[in-house]
């Protein structure tokens, strides 16, 4: 067999990555460079005795890191397999790749005009050097790759919400199966957060923050786990996470039906406790005066992970920028996002508290209270009753009703200082712009208390939400640490099926009709449009 035939076979197995760069997948050389093939190539145009061939084959196919298989493959590509003896003599093996085109490399070829062969060798070597990416759930690996290394990313799908040039970007990537060493069974796609080289300091900050949280509570099942971080000298810096296709909102829509079981309620409470525990971990990561928080808690930033062999998944709280692939700011931003129905009152109403209105960690407590309340509504009455917009729905009691989302929308005061009409509070003009929880929210909480499936455990959670989370004044809210303690106490009582699961509805005698219904009180379309665009310009000027 001549090297041309063997090289043709290798070329047929080359794979293109998302940029069009080619590489030979790991394992292909094991299939092509058999002992028989190597023997035939070594005998091409050269007379070698059996002992010499046996020694060369043994070096090429040795089963440790000092084998010469890749070196031999590169020499086949440039049609100079006979030079393998020079590499063996100099002990330049696969572990020494990539080679620089310097003087020592030149001397190996011993030709009258070695420059073309040197250049060919240096060019072809990258075809066999695509890295093996090790995705693990234990200690995060950090790699650095040469500027010509071909990344084994077959497909790369960028999030639709890209940033300005130089910003970090989130993508879904598919890694070649032969180059993904992983402990997550069945995982073929990953979420990658990409940073340009000039923004490498942000990559280091985020990687250090993620590793610090992992050090405090290694392997916390409700936090999106960083699997790998690496820097490519010509492409940029990368953080790699598992890819999860379902957000909490999509899970609510597809999976939650009325009539929850005992296991459903226990699972719900465990997820609430898990999310609060992760946020407690974030809040406890204070460095100097820099108080850490998440800042953008919403269903789009909570992911639902299903695992093979299990009938239930778990909720994972994600970095907002990573979660934007499904639903965007840097990791645990200090500035709250106003584009969110879960925004807290102090974002635009600083008179509600004397604390710093954009860095207080209790912003997260308010947002988490909103999420817990919608979670309870979905479990007690279904997705459409909780979150469907524009239209009447039928609740679990068979009554036609207005959804919780529509009730909040119609109950909004449409204040020019607020952006999102489905938020959970209004402001009182007669009390110096002080915020208060919307009547639609308080009446919906009472409505949930009266639901036939509302157990003692759910009553306790609703009371926790109403009295210690959805408090307009930040100092009236529980800290995340206190919230975790309360949820732990509720869950500890759920060994009793009567407490956890058996419905114990509480009827309210305030004279209101349930389910709650609110007439639209928003301004005219023209006025609303003016306020809408005024809001956009106001927020833009604030950001500037």
GIMOHU-V994755 format. One record per residue. N is the residue number from 1. PSI is psi as a letter, one per 40 degrees, with the letter a starting at -180 (999 if undefined). Layout:
{{N	PSI} {N	PSI}}
This chain:
{{1	h} {2	i} {3	d} {4	d} {5	d} {6	d} {7	d} {8	d} {9	d} {10	d} {11	d} {12	e} {13	e} {14	i} {15	i} {16	h} {17	a} {18	d} {19	e} {20	e} {21	i} {22	i} {23	i} {24	h} {25	i} {26	h} {27	d} {28	d} {29	d} {30	d} {31	d} {32	d} {33	g} {34	i} {35	d} {36	d} {37	d} {38	d} {39	d} {40	d} {41	d} {42	d} {43	e} {44	h} {45	f} {46	i} {47	h} {48	i} {49	i} {50	d} {51	d} {52	d} {53	d} {54	d} {55	d} {56	d} {57	d} {58	d} {59	d} {60	d} {61	e} {62	i} {63	f} {64	a} {65	e} {66	f} {67	i} {68	f} {69	d} {70	d} {71	d} {72	d} {73	d} {74	d} {75	d} {76	d} {77	d} {78	e} {79	f} {80	f} {81	d} {82	e} {83	e} {84	d} {85	d} {86	d} {87	d} {88	d} {89	d} {90	e} {91	f} {92	g} {93	a} {94	d} {95	e} {96	e} {97	i} {98	i} {99	i} {100	i} {101	g} {102	a} {103	d} {104	d} {105	d} {106	d} {107	d} {108	d} {109	d} {110	f} {111	i} {112	d} {113	g} {114	e} {115	d} {116	d} {117	d} {118	d} {119	d} {120	d} {121	d} {122	d} {123	d} {124	d} {125	d} {126	e} {127	d} {128	e} {129	e} {130	h} {131	i} {132	h} {133	h} {134	h} {135	h} {136	i} {137	e} {138	b} {139	h} {140	h} {141	i} {142	h} {143	i} {144	h} {145	i} {146	i} {147	e} {148	e} {149	h} {150	h} {151	h} {152	f} {153	h} {154	d} {155	i} {156	h} {157	h} {158	i} {159	i} {160	e} {161	g} {162	i} {163	a} {164	i} {165	h} {166	e} {167	i} {168	i} {169	i} {170	h} {171	i} {172	h} {173	i} {174	h} {175	i} {176	h} {177	d} {178	e} {179	e} {180	h} {181	h} {182	i} {183	e} {184	h} {185	h} {186	e} {187	h} {188	d} {189	i} {190	i} {191	h} {192	h} {193	h} {194	h} {195	h} {196	i} {197	d} {198	e} {199	f} {200	d} {201	d} {202	d} {203	d} {204	d} {205	d} {206	d} {207	d} {208	d} {209	d} {210	d} {211	d} {212	d} {213	d} {214	d} {215	d} {216	d} {217	g} {218	h} {219	f} {220	h} {221	e} {222	e} {223	h} {224	h} {225	h} {226	h} {227	d} {228	i} {229	h} {230	i} {231	h} {232	h} {233	e} {234	e} {235	d} {236	a} {237	i} {238	i} {239	h} {240	h} {241	i} {242	i} {243	h} {244	h} {245	e} {246	h} {247	i} {248	d} {249	d} {250	d} {251	d} {252	d} {253	d} {254	d} {255	d} {256	h} {257	i} {258	i} {259	f} {260	i} {261	i} {262	d} {263	d} {264	d} {265	d} {266	d} {267	d} {268	d} {269	d} {270	d} {271	d} {272	d} {273	d} {274	d} {275	d} {276	d} {277	d} {278	d} {279	d} {280	d} {281	d} {282	d} {283	d} {284	e} {285	f} {286	h} {287	h} {288	b} {289	e} {290	h} {291	h} {292	i} {293	i} {294	d} {295	e} {296	f} {297	h} {298	i} {299	d} {300	e} {301	e} {302	h} {303	i} {304	h} {305	h} {306	i} {307	i} {308	h} {309	e} {310	i} {311	e} {312	i} {313	a} {314	i} {315	i} {316	h} {317	h} {318	i} {319	h} {320	d} {321	d} {322	d} {323	e} {324	e} {325	d} {326	d} {327	999} {328	h} {329	i} {330	i} {331	h} {332	g} {333	i} {334	d} {335	h} {336	i} {337	h} {338	e} {339	f} {340	h} {341	e} {342	e} {343	i} {344	i} {345	d} {346	e} {347	d} {348	e} {349	g} {350	e} {351	e} {352	e} {353	i} {354	e} {355	i} {356	h} {357	e} {358	e} {359	e} {360	h} {361	e} {362	e} {363	d} {364	d} {365	d} {366	d} {367	d} {368	d} {369	d} {370	d} {371	d} {372	d} {373	d} {374	d} {375	d} {376	d} {377	d} {378	d} {379	d} {380	d} {381	e} {382	i} {383	d} {384	d} {385	d} {386	d} {387	e} {388	h} {389	i} {390	g} {391	i} {392	i} {393	i} {394	h} {395	a} {396	e} {397	e} {398	e} {399	i} {400	h} {401	i} {402	h} {403	i} {404	d} {405	d} {406	d} {407	d} {408	d} {409	d} {410	d} {411	e} {412	i} {413	e} {414	f} {415	h} {416	e} {417	e} {418	i} {419	d} {420	h} {421	e} {422	e} {423	i} {424	e} {425	i} {426	i} {427	i} {428	h} {429	d} {430	e} {431	f} {432	f} {433	f} {434	i} {435	i} {436	i} {437	h} {438	i} {439	d} {440	d} {441	d} {442	d} {443	d} {444	d} {445	d} {446	d} {447	d} {448	d} {449	d} {450	e} {451	i} {452	d} {453	e} {454	h} {455	i} {456	d} {457	d} {458	d} {459	d} {460	d} {461	d} {462	d} {463	d} {464	d} {465	d} {466	d} {467	e} {468	e} {469	d} {470	g} {471	h} {472	d} {473	h} {474	d} {475	e} {476	e} {477	i} {478	i} {479	i} {480	d} {481	d} {482	d} {483	d} {484	d} {485	d} {486	d} {487	d} {488	d} {489	d} {490	d} {491	d} {492	d} {493	e} {494	e} {495	d} {496	h} {497	d} {498	d} {499	d} {500	d} {501	d} {502	h} {503	h} {504	g} {505	i} {506	h} {507	h} {508	i} {509	f} {510	e} {511	e} {512	i} {513	h} {514	i} {515	i} {516	i} {517	h} {518	h} {519	i} {520	h} {521	f} {522	i} {523	i} {524	i} {525	d} {526	d} {527	d} {528	d} {529	d} {530	d} {531	d} {532	d} {533	d} {534	d} {535	d} {536	d} {537	d} {538	d} {539	d} {540	d} {541	d} {542	d} {543	d} {544	999}}
